[in-house]
Amino acid sequence: MSGTAGTAICLLRCDLRAHDNQVLHWAQHSADFLIPLYCFDPRHYLGTHCYSLPKTGPHRLRFLLESVKDLRETLKKKGSTLVVRKGKPEDVVRDLITQLGSVTAVVFHEEATQEELDVEKGLCQVCRQHGVKIQTFWGSTLYHRDDLPFRPIDRLPDVYTHFRKALESGAKVRPTLRMADQLKPLAPGLEEGSIPTMEDFGQKDSEMFSQGENLVASYKETRNGLVGMDYSTKFAPWLALGCISPRYIYEQIQKYERERTANQSTYWVLFELLWRDYFRFVALKYGRRIFSLRGLQSKEIPWKKDLQLFDCWKEGRTGVPFVDANMRELRATGFMSNRGRQNVASFLTKDLGLDWRMGAEWFEYLLVDYDVCSNYGNWLYSAGIGNDPRDNRKFNMIKQGLDYDGNGDYVRLWVPELQGVKGADIHTPWALSSAALSQAGVTLECSTLLEEFGNLEMAIFVLSSEGSPDLNTLATKDGT
């Protein structure tokens, strides 16, 4: 790189952090001017590939806007700022190269899935046309891609346990990078640009949660939890946008274990980080196949595309209280517990027999912590066409509700139609006597019998109760 007036464009995508960021680290030591850049790519706000659902919903959009704003404030404290543009990254970078005339390098972290790889291909083409250096790094996982004991990547095991054991026994996590207190200045005459609002994307604002860092110690006990602010670490949204480095979490856990305690909970945080790594490496291995209807196993399954049933599922109107509560929480908050995600995915694919991509795209739209590799990897797993070594894994929704919401507090919170039903009976309201239903202020009226879907007979029930007369739901005929 030239020793005078060298300008490096640091394209930030899912790495919105100033700590442990190799893109910024490299540019700081290799250029005279540094341009941290984030692009609001219009392709991220179009319809999904299969069912044309919105790609980015209000919860994730708000969290993204907050994260971009936070990174800009952090960079300003370091003598820089975050340049924000609306447009395709390859077009924005081309315009900046032309405008400035001093750009000598474009730097970014590599991604794993096709749409992001297509952007990288476009960036490389732009840089070749203008004689600009491309510098890339791998920085999204706990374990570096080059440190895996499986090389080339097609040797990656198809079972997570084999992957985990191999890494735990032999691989090492690289240390976090020490970042400069002050960054190189922005190129002269460059405006930082305004950060768009929710309204700019045609979306209304939404409530969002924020969490502290002291949840690590109780993660294992709360990862399957359902109600309250203290279940799960909720690191996932920050990991998805790269606001926090997985290696930083790892180092903090090591520190916590040295200074306080090492327990199953701290291990389980790392266990889940390894799952995140695994699905990213699976995406590298299989490429476009993670989006294929037949999945990684090329299974021919007669998936249904019943939009009426899909609407009932996504709106929390299946009539299975545990499923409905989880789906309503997702729609209202952008979040769902680990346990809930497994159950609603099993219900959609194994009970209703619907195309698993319907669920994956609905999650893509609503999840505040949406990560393309984890989302599609988990849905493939739940659908039985991914990395699950067990054949036909299927959850019993009633048993799951009783196991993880025994007193019904979670269902009662999100399905107010059933608030009058006491205790565990809330999971099977159709099994209550007429007198018990009347006392609870709930009326069940069987109106239509649907055809059989998989092993589940569905019957439409209209539920009404005092205080929520307009809410309808579907219920299973036999409660299994």
Sequence and secondary structure as in RCSB ss.txt:
>XXXX:A:sequence
MSGTAGTAICLLRCDLRAHDNQVLHWAQHSADFLIPLYCFDPRHYLGTHCYSLPKTGPHRLRFLLESVKDLRETL
KKKGSTLVVRKGKPEDVVRDLITQLGSVTAVVFHEEATQEELDVEKGLCQVCRQHGVKIQTFWGSTLYHRDDLPF
RPIDRLPDVYTHFRKALESGAKVRPTLRMADQLKPLAPGLEEGSIPTMEDFGQKDSEMFSQGENLVASYKETRNG
LVGMDYSTKFAPWLALGCISPRYIYEQIQKYERERTANQSTYWVLFELLWRDYFRFVALKYGRRIFSLRGLQSKE
IPWKKDLQLFDCWKEGRTGVPFVDANMRELRATGFMSNRGRQNVASFLTKDLGLDWRMGAEWFEYLLVDYDVCSN
YGNWLYSAGIGNDPRDNRKFNMIKQGLDYDGNGDYVRLWVPELQGVKGADIHTPWALSSAALSQAGVTLECSTLL
EEFGNLEMAIFVLSSEGSPDLNTLATKDGT
>XXXX:A:secstr
  SSS EEEEEESS   SSS HHHHHHHHH SEEEEEEEE GGGGSB TTT  BSS HHHHHHHHHHHHHHHHHH
HHTT   EEEES HHHHHHHHHHHHS EEEEEEE   SHHHHHHHHHHHHHHHHHT EEEEE  SSSS GGG SS
 SGGGS SSHHHHHHHHHHH          SS     TT        TGGGT          STTGGGHHHHTT 
 SSSSSS   HHHHHTTSS HHHHHHHHHHHHHHT   HHHHHHHHHHHHHHHHHHHHHHHGGGGGSTTTTTT  
   B  HHHHHHHHTT SS HHHHHHHHHHHHHS   HHHHHHHHHIIIIIS B HHHHHHHHHHH TT  HHHH
HHHHHHHHTSSS  STT    HHHHHHHHSTT HHHHHH GGGTTS GGGGG GGGS HHHHHHHTEEEEEEEE 
  BTTB EEEEEEEETT TT  EEEESS  
